[in-house]
Amino acid sequence: MRLDKFICKHTDLSHRDSRWAVAAGRVTVADSLITDPRAEIDRFVRVKLDGRVLQECQAHYIMLHKPAGYLSATSDPEHPTVMELMPSSMRELLHIGGRLDRASTGLLILTNDGLWSRRLTEPGKKLPKVYRVSTAEPIAADAEQRFAEGFYFATEGLTTTPAQLERLGETEARVTIYEGRYHQIKRMFARVGNRVVELHREKMGLIELDLALTPGEFRALTEAEVASV
Ligand code: URA
């Protein structure tokens, strides 16, 4: 975005006054004085006007091993939230890229980069999400075929994209889906007469939950993981 437009958008200044503020040397970008109002600025560069920060400089991409019992939300009066597992200085900045239900565990990604997280979660992108599932009843004989055919969800008025079910045991499966509809895995198992008792996300796209992370622990994504989305 152009620097003068950025100043205008993030302050009370008019477009004309924003241009003047830049030309008058009141604005720094990445701690350097920039006086050209037409300069292009990046989404994650620090911008200051009269020494006041208008935009912070760093993009954060975090992988959390979500423990059971934590809500994928920023705050809640009743239950602990995954944000409480983050350093307090970062809680305000981050949002969740693809929620998990309170009882679900595994890979949860948090970031302050909205464009990036949209690529991770938009159903149109068809990014595979891999879950390990335990069920209350033996998995039906035709489950693989039914998951591959898709299920019509009347609430959303859509049919789920073909999903893969790999049987790991009588009541255990690995399921790959390509969107993230509300309670999608639980609703799919309900359609084949079953109930999910444990749900653990192992992978989103090429990003796999780091097995060195115990529940509640997190780490920054590597450059390759960020670039893979
Ligand atoms: N599908 C569900 O039903 N729950 C989750 O947490 C994730 C996918």
Residues whose N, C-alpha, C, O or C-beta is under 5 A from the ligand:
A	BS01	URA	R99 L100 D101 S104 H183 Q184 I185 K186
